[in-house]
């Protein structure tokens, strides 16, 4: 996938998600997350199905369940289950011509760099959700935030208004870096921590 111009950001986001998921301790799958209605396990199932949808939009077919009511595919090795999906998405994007003007996505056709950034936004933000929920010191990087910002600016307000899939944007506090500002725009508290038990 890294050889296709314009989609490096998706490679970075997939690597981030895979790294975070591989480091989730077994007792933490039921932990609360910044997605207030979902546990770590549910966020991963959602992210896995969303990524599956981005790959299958290109190759044909539909994901194996609704990403907002995802089937639980974590009975085996969660990292291995995720890896299968991420490889399929990478292969689908790698198979696109570098000059592809429009790429099918679950949100409709988009220019290749925007399609990749949109898939990357989903992967990266949910990687951050899982990381902070499980106490990992794996922040969203400024470089990755910058790569997905165009997709956020183009799509998130519409998705928020039409489908209520993002919480309302939070105020961007003075001194926020690029990643913190993006997380706030996506309705997350950049300094979220798990509630005290």
Residue pairs with C-beta under 8 A, 6 or more apart in sequence:
1 7
1 10
1 11
1 14
1 90
1 91
1 93
1 94
2 8
2 11
3 94
4 93
4 94
4 96
4 98
4 112
5 98
6 98
6 112
6 113
6 116
7 93
7 112
7 113
7 116
8 147
9 116
9 117
9 120
9 144
9 147
9 148
10 89
10 90
10 93
10 116
10 117
10 119
10 120
10 123
11 90
12 120
12 124
12 141
12 143
12 144
12 147
13 119
13 120
13 121
13 123
13 124
13 127
13 144
13 147
13 148
14 51
14 86
14 89
14 90
14 120
14 123
16 123
16 124
16 127
16 138
16 140
16 141
16 144
17 47
17 51
17 82
17 86
17 123
17 124
17 126
17 127
17 130
18 79
18 82
18 83
18 86
19 127
19 138
20 127
20 128
20 130
20 131
20 134
20 136
20 138
21 44
21 78
21 79
21 82
21 127
21 130
22 79
23 134
23 136
23 138
24 40
24 44
24 78
24 130
24 134
24 136
25 134
28 40
28 133
28 134
28 135
29 39
29 40
29 41
29 74
29 78
30 39
30 40
30 41
31 39
31 40
31 133
31 134
31 194
32 39
32 133
32 194
32 195
33 39
33 40
33 42
33 43
33 129
33 130
33 132
33 133
34 129
34 132
34 133
34 188
34 189
34 192
35 42
35 43
35 46
35 129
38 46
40 130
40 133
40 134
41 72
41 74
42 70
43 126
43 129
43 130
43 133
44 74
44 78
44 82
44 126
44 130
45 70
45 71
45 72
45 73
45 74
46 67
46 68
46 70
46 126
47 82
47 122
47 123
47 126
47 127
47 130
48 70
48 73
48 81
48 82
48 85
49 63
49 64
49 65
49 66
49 67
49 70
49 71
50 67
50 106
50 119
50 122
50 123
50 126
51 85
51 86
51 89
51 119
51 122
51 123
52 63
52 64
52 85
52 88
52 89
53 62
53 63
53 67
53 106
54 89
54 92
54 105
54 106
54 115
54 118
54 119
54 122
55 85
55 88
55 89
55 91
55 92
55 93
56 62
56 63
56 92
57 103
57 104
57 105
57 106
58 92
58 93
58 95
58 96
58 103
58 104
59 88
59 92
59 95
64 71
64 73
65 71
68 165
73 81
74 81
86 123
89 119
93 116
96 103
96 112
98 112
100 112
101 111
101 112
102 109
102 110
102 111
103 109
103 110
103 111
103 112
103 115
103 116
105 115
105 118
105 119
107 118
107 155
107 159
110 118
113 150
114 150
114 151
114 154
117 147
117 148
117 150
117 151
118 151
118 155
120 144
120 147
120 148
120 151
121 148
121 151
121 152
124 140
124 144
124 145
124 148
125 140
125 148
125 183
125 186
125 188
127 138
127 140
128 139
128 140
128 183
128 188
129 188
130 136
131 137
131 138
131 139
132 192
132 193
132 194
133 194
135 194
139 179
140 179
140 182
140 183
141 179
142 177
142 178
142 179
144 179
145 178
145 179
145 181
145 182
145 183
146 178
148 182
149 178
149 182
152 182
152 185
152 186
156 166
156 185
156 186
159 165
159 166
160 166
160 167
160 168
160 169
160 187
166 186
166 187
167 186
167 187
167 188
168 187
169 184
169 185
169 186
169 187
170 184
170 185
170 187
170 188
170 189
171 184
172 180
172 181
172 184
172 185
173 180
173 184
176 184
176 190
179 190
180 190
180 191
183 189
183 190
184 190
